[in-house]
Amino acid sequence: MAITQPYIVVEQRQGHSQKYGTEMTTIIMVGVKDRREYVTYIDSPNRNAVNWQHIIRNPTHGFVLRKLKATDKSTKKGQTIINADSPVMIEWETDTLDEVLADAQKFWEQEDRKNGSDKFGDLFQ
């Protein structure tokens, strides 16, 4: 059963697609519920940029996204791949990522206290 959760965009990288030789944006996210790392690849030949244009145009903003569909594929780094054709819904946007991460940290600390663990600290080791 797939986890339905929001995702926080933590990084965007511009580069070139080895497959198509065109500009590509790699977006790295963290799942709010499972705290796992996810990645998606936006490139023009796949025509998936339309769903991600606002996010790509604002790489320094903080975003919390919903309606993303994880695939059953992973990268060599163990990141689960998000289908770039997902109908992205921006649940929350701020001027900086720090604001989103501060709220996420508070949420995770509350969850950890409920569960008696320190998973938040594990994210940054």
C-alpha positions in Angstrom: 0.0 0.0 0.0 1.4 3.4 -1.0 1.8 6.1 1.6 -0.2 9.3 0.7 1.9 12.1 2.1 3.1 15.6 1.4 6.7 16.1 0.1 9.1 18.9 0.9 11.3 20.1 -2.0 14.8 20.3 -0.5 16.9 20.8 -3.6 16.8 21.5 -7.3 19.7 20.9 -9.7 20.0 22.0 -13.3 21.9 19.7 -15.7 21.7 17.9 -18.9 19.8 14.7 -19.7 22.2 12.0 -20.8 19.3 10.2 -22.5 18.1 13.3 -24.5 21.0 15.7 -24.4 18.6 18.5 -23.3 18.3 20.7 -20.2 16.9 18.8 -17.2 16.0 19.6 -13.6 16.5 17.1 -10.8 14.2 17.8 -7.8 15.0 16.1 -4.5 12.3 15.8 -1.9 11.7 14.4 1.5 8.4 12.6 2.4 6.9 14.3 5.4 5.5 11.0 6.9 8.2 8.5 6.1 11.1 11.0 6.0 12.6 9.1 3.0 14.3 10.8 0.1 12.5 11.0 -3.3 13.7 12.4 -6.6 12.1 13.3 -9.9 13.5 14.4 -13.3 11.9 17.1 -15.3 12.9 17.4 -18.9 11.3 19.0 -22.0 11.3 15.9 -24.3 9.0 14.1 -21.9 6.7 17.2 -21.7 6.5 16.9 -18.0 7.7 20.4 -17.2 4.2 21.8 -17.4 3.2 20.4 -14.0 6.5 21.7 -12.4 7.0 25.1 -14.1 6.2 27.3 -11.1 8.5 25.2 -8.8 11.4 25.2 -11.3 11.0 29.0 -11.8 11.3 29.5 -8.0 14.2 27.3 -6.9 14.9 29.2 -3.7 11.3 29.0 -2.4 10.1 26.4 0.0 7.4 24.0 -1.3 5.2 21.4 0.2 3.7 19.2 -2.6 0.8 16.7 -2.7 -0.7 14.4 -5.3 2.7 13.0 -6.3 2.9 9.3 -7.3 6.0 7.3 -6.3 7.2 4.6 -8.6 8.5 1.3 -7.7 11.9 2.3 -9.0 14.9 3.6 -6.9 18.1 5.4 -7.8 21.5 4.1 -7.0 21.5 6.3 -3.9 18.3 4.6 -2.7 16.0 7.5 -3.5 12.5 6.5 -4.6 11.6 8.0 -8.0 8.5 10.2 -8.2 6.6 10.0 -11.5 7.3 13.5 -13.1 3.9 13.2 -14.8 2.2 13.4 -11.4 -0.5 16.2 -11.2 1.5 18.3 -8.7 -0.5 20.3 -6.2 1.4 23.0 -4.2 0.0 22.8 -0.7 2.2 25.4 0.8 4.8 27.8 -0.7 7.1 30.2 1.2 9.9 32.5 0.2 12.6 30.3 1.7 13.1 26.6 2.3 14.2 27.3 5.9 10.6 28.2 6.9 9.2 24.9 5.6 12.0 22.9 7.2 11.5 24.7 10.5 7.8 23.7 10.5 8.8 20.1 9.4 11.3 19.9 12.3 8.6 20.8 14.8 6.2 18.3 13.4 8.9 15.5 13.3 10.0 16.3 16.9 6.4 16.0 18.0 6.0 12.7 16.2 9.2 11.4 17.7 8.1 12.3 21.2 4.9 10.4 20.6 6.8 7.4 19.3 9.7 7.6 21.7 12.4 7.9 19.1 14.8 10.5 17.5 14.3 10.0 13.8 14.8 13.7 13.0 18.4 13.5 14.2 18.9 10.5 11.9 18.0 12.6 8.8 21.2 14.7 9.1 23.8 12.1 9.9 
